[in-house]
């Protein structure tokens, strides 16, 4: 018998459940920020604001969240491309 997280979760709850969400395939045991929770949305906004403040080459940053459950999947940022001239 293999004793892993799934074994103890089944022992505790009495039912066998999937370890990953069906909608975005994220681990249920891992705490991930969720846009549907107001205090966690504030943390997401704070991260984006800090990133834009500290990295001047970043034009925009977009938090990508699951449309069904609201879990944060990733941040996508667009960087400015500056034209560099070679002086001759």
N, C-alpha and C positions, 0 to 999 in steps of 0.2 A: 504494500500500500504506500503510495506516494503522499507525503505530508507537505503540502504547499499552502499558499494563501487560499486557494479555492477549497481545499479540504476543510480548513478551519472556518471559513465563511459558511460552508454548507453545514458544518457541525453546529455553529452558533445560530443560524437562521432556520435551519431545518429544510431548506430548499436549495436546489442547485441553480445558481444564477450565472449569467454571463459576466465575465470580468470586464468587458468593454461595452461602451454605449453602442446602440444600434445605429444611431443617426450619424455620429462623427467618428466612431471607432476610437474613442479616448478611454484610457484606463479609469474605471470608476473609483478605484481606491486612491487615486492621486488627486489632491485638491488643486483645481485649476480655477482661475478667476472666471466669473460668470457675469455677463452684461445685464442679466435680469435681476441681479441683486444690487440695489442702489449703492451700498457702501463699496462693493467690489468694482462697480462701474466708475466710481470716483477714483479708485486706484489705477484703473486703466487710463482714464483721462490724465491723471497726474503723471503717469509714465510717459505718455505721448507729449505732454507739455515739457517735461524735463528733457526728453530726447531732442525736441525741436530747439530748446534753449541751448543745450550743450553742444549740439552738432550743427553748425551753421551750414554745412553742405546738404543737410536734409531739407527738402522742400515740403513734403507732406509725409505723414505717417498714418496708416490705416489699420486699426485692430480688426482682424478677421475672426469672427465668431460663428459658431454653429447656428444656423437659422432655426433649428428645432429646440435644442436645449439651452442655447446661449453661452456655451463654454468657449473660452478664448482658445483659438487654435494657433494663431501666429500674428505677428505684426509685419506689415509690409510698408516699406518706406521708399520714397522716390528721392533720389539725390540729384542735386543740381550739377550740371556739367558745365564747367567754366571753360571758355575758349582760352587756350594758352597760345600766345604769340611767341614765336622765336625771334629774338632781336638779332638782326644781322649787322 
